[in-house]
Amino acid sequence: MRTVLSVSLPNQMAAELEAFAKATGRNKSDIMKESLGLFLWETRFRQIKKRLAKKSKTAGIITEEDVFSRVS
């Protein structure tokens, strides 16, 4: 099932979207779906990262090297 969503964009953003769609041969709907999907993924990632930050510091995991040493 799908839901139709109408989005109001500022003129400049709409023009950039139109130009990008033409340049890449993609339709605007697909570009918007992909963009929203990436935005939602990144938002969830930041929330998880924020929630786990205190626990990781308590466990002594501060840098990426600390993470890699724990999982390898």
C-alpha distances in whole Angstrom, upper triangle without the diagonal:
4,7,10,13,17,19,23,25,29,30,32,28,27,30,29,26,27,30,28,25,28,30,27,26,22,20,20,16,16,19,18,15,18,20,18,17,21,22,20,21,25,24,24,26,29,28,29,32,33,33,35,37,40,39,40,43,44,44,46,43,43,43,41,44,44,40,41,44,42,40,42
4,7,10,13,16,19,21,25,27,28,25,23,26,26,22,23,26,24,22,25,27,25,23,20,17,16,13,13,16,15,12,15,17,15,15,19,19,18,20,23,23,22,25,27,27,28,31,32,32,34,36,39,39,39,42,44,44,45,42,42,42,40,43,43,40,41,44,42,40,42
4,6,10,13,16,19,23,24,26,23,21,24,24,21,22,25,24,22,25,27,25,24,20,17,16,12,14,16,14,12,15,17,14,15,19,18,17,20,22,22,22,25,27,26,28,30,31,31,34,36,38,39,39,42,44,44,45,42,42,42,40,43,44,40,41,45,43,41,43
4,7,10,13,16,20,21,23,20,18,21,22,18,19,23,22,19,22,25,23,22,19,15,14,10,13,15,12,11,15,16,14,16,19,19,18,21,23,23,23,26,28,28,29,32,33,33,35,37,40,41,41,44,45,46,47,44,43,43,41,45,45,42,43,46,45,43,45
4,6,10,13,16,18,20,17,16,19,20,16,18,21,20,19,22,24,23,22,19,15,13,10,13,14,11,11,14,14,12,14,17,17,16,19,21,20,22,25,26,26,28,30,30,31,34,35,38,39,39,42,44,44,45,42,42,41,40,43,43,40,42,45,44,42,45
4,7,10,13,15,17,15,13,17,18,15,16,19,19,18,20,23,22,22,19,15,12,10,14,14,11,12,16,15,14,16,19,18,18,21,23,22,24,27,27,27,30,32,32,33,36,37,40,41,41,43,45,46,47,44,43,43,41,45,45,42,44,47,46,44,47
4,6,10,12,14,12,10,14,15,12,14,17,17,16,19,21,21,21,18,15,11,11,14,13,10,12,15,13,12,15,17,16,17,20,21,20,22,25,25,25,28,30,30,31,34,35,38,39,39,41,44,44,45,42,41,40,39,42,43,40,42,45,45,43,45
4,7,9,12,10,9,12,14,12,14,17,17,17,20,22,22,22,20,17,13,13,16,15,12,15,17,15,14,18,19,17,19,22,23,22,24,27,26,27,30,31,31,33,36,36,39,41,41,42,45,46,46,43,42,41,40,44,45,42,44,47,47,45,47
4,6,8,6,6,9,10,10,11,14,15,15,18,19,20,21,18,16,12,13,16,14,11,15,16,14,14,18,18,17,19,22,21,21,24,26,26,27,30,30,30,33,35,35,38,40,40,41,44,45,45,42,40,39,38,42,43,41,42,46,45,44,46
4,6,5,6,9,10,11,12,14,15,16,18,20,21,22,20,18,15,16,19,16,14,18,19,16,17,21,21,19,21,24,23,23,26,28,27,28,31,32,32,34,37,36,39,41,41,42,45,46,46,43,41,40,39,43,44,42,43,47,47,45,48
4,6,5,6,9,10,10,12,14,15,17,18,20,21,20,18,15,17,19,17,16,19,21,18,19,23,23,21,24,27,26,26,29,31,30,32,35,35,35,37,40,39,42,45,44,45,48,49,49,46,44,42,41,45,46,44,45,49,49,48,50
4,5,5,6,9,10,11,12,14,15,16,18,20,19,18,15,17,19,16,15,19,20,17,19,22,21,20,23,25,24,25,28,29,28,30,33,33,33,36,38,38,41,43,42,43,46,47,47,44,41,40,39,42,44,42,43,47,47,46,47
4,5,5,6,9,10,10,12,14,15,16,18,16,15,12,14,16,13,12,16,16,13,15,18,18,16,19,22,21,21,25,26,25,27,30,30,31,33,35,35,38,40,39,40,44,44,44,41,39,37,36,40,41,39,40,44,44,42,44
4,5,5,6,9,10,10,12,14,15,16,15,13,10,12,14,12,11,15,16,14,15,19,19,18,21,23,23,23,26,28,28,29,32,33,33,35,37,38,41,42,42,43,46,47,47,43,42,40,39,42,44,41,42,46,46,44,46
4,5,5,6,9,10,11,12,14,15,15,13,11,14,16,14,14,17,18,16,18,21,21,20,23,26,25,26,29,30,30,32,35,35,35,38,40,40,43,45,44,45,48,49,48,45,43,41,40,43,45,43,43,47,47,46,47
4,5,5,6,8,10,10,12,14,13,13,11,14,15,12,12,16,16,14,16,19,18,18,21,23,22,24,27,27,27,30,32,32,33,35,37,37,40,42,41,42,45,46,45,42,40,38,36,40,42,39,40,44,44,42,44
4,5,5,6,9,10,11,12,10,9,7,10,11,8,9,12,13,11,14,16,16,16,19,21,21,22,25,26,26,28,30,31,32,34,36,36,39,41,40,42,45,45,45,41,39,38,36,39,41,39,39,43,43,41,43
4,5,5,6,9,10,10,10,9,7,11,12,10,11,15,15,14,17,19,19,20,22,24,24,26,28,29,30,32,34,34,36,38,39,40,43,45,44,45,48,48,48,45,43,41,39,42,44,42,42,46,46,44,46
4,5,5,6,9,10,10,11,10,14,14,12,13,17,17,16,18,21,20,21,24,25,25,27,30,30,30,33,35,35,36,39,40,40,44,45,44,45,49,49,48,45,43,41,39,42,44,42,42,45,46,44,45
4,5,5,6,8,8,9,8,12,12,9,11,14,13,13,16,18,17,18,21,22,22,24,27,27,28,30,32,32,33,36,37,37,41,42,41,42,46,45,45,41,40,38,35,38,40,38,38,42,42,40,41
4,6,5,6,5,6,6,9,9,8,10,13,13,13,16,17,17,19,21,22,23,25,27,28,29,31,33,33,35,37,38,39,42,43,42,44,47,47,46,43,41,39,37,40,42,39,39,43,44,41,42
4,6,5,7,8,9,13,13,11,14,16,16,16,19,21,21,22,25,26,26,28,31,31,32,35,36,37,38,41,42,42,46,47,45,47,50,50,50,46,44,42,40,43,45,42,42,46,46,44,45
4,6,8,10,11,15,14,12,15,18,16,17,20,21,21,22,25,26,26,28,30,30,31,34,36,36,37,40,41,41,44,46,44,46,49,49,48,44,43,40,38,40,43,40,40,44,45,42,43
4,5,9,10,13,11,10,13,15,14,15,18,19,18,20,23,23,24,26,28,28,30,32,33,33,36,38,38,39,43,43,42,44,47,46,46,42,41,38,36,38,41,38,38,41,42,39,40
4,7,10,12,11,11,14,15,15,16,19,20,20,22,24,25,26,28,30,30,32,34,35,36,38,40,41,41,45,46,44,46,49,49,48,45,44,41,39,41,43,41,40,44,44,42,42
4,7,9,7,7,11,12,11,13,16,16,17,19,21,22,23,25,27,27,29,31,32,33,35,37,38,39,42,43,42,44,47,46,46,43,42,40,37,40,42,39,38,42,42,40,41
4,6,6,7,9,10,11,13,15,16,17,19,20,22,23,25,26,27,29,31,32,33,35,37,38,39,43,43,42,45,47,47,47,44,43,41,38,41,43,40,40,44,44,41,43
4,5,5,6,9,10,10,12,14,15,16,18,20,21,22,24,26,27,29,30,31,33,35,36,37,40,41,41,43,46,45,46,42,41,39,37,40,42,39,39,43,43,41,42
4,5,5,6,9,10,11,12,14,15,16,18,20,21,23,24,26,27,29,30,32,33,35,36,39,40,39,42,44,44,45,41,40,39,37,40,41,38,39,42,42,40,41
4,5,5,6,8,10,10,12,14,15,16,18,20,21,22,24,26,27,28,30,32,33,34,38,38,37,40,43,42,43,39,38,37,34,37,39,36,36,40,39,37,38
4,6,5,6,9,10,11,12,14,15,17,18,20,21,23,24,26,27,29,30,32,33,36,37,36,38,41,41,41,37,36,35,32,35,37,34,34,38,38,36,37
4,5,5,6,8,10,10,12,14,15,16,18,20,21,22,24,25,27,29,30,31,34,35,35,37,40,40,40,37,36,34,32,36,37,34,35,38,38,36,38
4,5,5,6,9,10,11,12,14,15,17,18,20,21,23,24,26,27,29,30,33,34,33,36,38,38,39,35,35,34,31,35,36,33,33,37,36,34,36
4,6,5,6,9,10,11,12,14,15,16,18,20,21,22,24,26,27,28,32,32,31,34,36,36,36,33,32,31,28,32,33,30,30,34,33,31,33
4,5,5,6,9,10,11,12,14,15,17,18,20,21,23,24,26,27,30,31,30,32,35,35,35,32,31,29,27,31,32,29,30,34,33,31,33
4,5,5,6,9,10,10,12,14,15,17,18,20,21,23,24,26,29,30,29,31,34,34,35,31,30,30,28,31,32,29,30,34,33,31,33
4,5,5,6,9,10,11,12,14,16,17,18,20,21,23,24,27,28,27,30,32,32,33,29,29,28,26,29,30,27,28,31,30,28,30
4,5,5,6,9,10,10,12,14,15,16,18,20,21,22,26,26,25,28,30,30,30,27,26,25,23,26,27,24,25,29,28,26,28
4,6,5,6,9,10,11,12,14,15,16,18,20,21,24,25,25,27,29,30,30,27,26,25,23,27,28,25,26,30,29,28,30
4,5,5,6,9,10,11,12,14,15,17,18,20,23,24,24,26,28,28,29,26,26,25,24,27,27,24,26,29,28,27,29
4,5,5,6,9,10,11,12,14,15,17,18,21,22,21,24,26,26,27,23,23,22,21,24,24,21,23,26,25,23,26
4,5,5,6,9,10,10,12,14,15,16,20,20,20,22,25,25,25,22,21,20,18,22,22,20,21,25,24,23,25
4,5,5,6,9,10,11,12,14,15,18,20,20,21,24,24,25,22,21,21,20,24,24,21,23,27,25,24,27
4,5,5,6,9,10,11,12,14,17,18,18,20,22,23,24,21,20,21,19,23,23,20,22,25,23,22,25
4,5,5,6,9,10,11,12,15,16,15,18,20,20,21,18,17,17,16,19,19,16,18,21,20,19,22
4,5,5,6,9,10,10,14,15,15,16,19,20,20,17,16,16,16,19,19,17,19,22,21,21,24
4,5,5,6,9,10,12,14,14,16,18,19,20,18,17,18,18,22,21,18,21,24,22,22,25
4,5,5,6,8,11,11,12,14,16,16,18,15,15,16,16,19,18,15,18,21,19,18,22
4,5,5,6,9,10,10,12,14,15,15,13,12,13,13,16,15,13,16,18,17,17,20
4,6,5,8,10,10,11,14,15,16,14,13,15,15,19,17,16,19,21,19,20,23
4,6,7,8,10,11,13,14,16,14,14,16,17,20,18,16,19,21,19,20,23
4,6,5,6,9,10,11,12,10,11,13,14,17,14,13,16,18,15,16,20
4,6,5,6,9,10,11,9,9,11,12,15,13,12,16,17,16,17,20
4,5,5,6,9,10,10,10,13,15,17,15,14,18,19,17,19,22
4,6,5,6,9,9,10,13,15,17,13,13,16,17,14,16,20
4,5,5,6,5,7,10,11,13,10,9,13,13,11,13,17
4,5,5,5,6,9,12,13,10,11,15,15,13,16,19
4,5,7,9,13,15,16,13,13,17,16,14,17,20
4,6,9,12,14,14,10,11,14,13,11,14,16
4,6,9,11,11,8,10,13,12,10,14,16
4,6,8,9,5,6,10,10,9,11,14
4,7,8,6,8,11,11,11,14,16
4,5,5,7,9,10,11,13,15
4,5,5,6,9,10,11,12
4,5,5,6,9,10,10
4,6,5,6,9,10
4,5,5,6,9
4,5,5,6
4,6,5
4,6
4
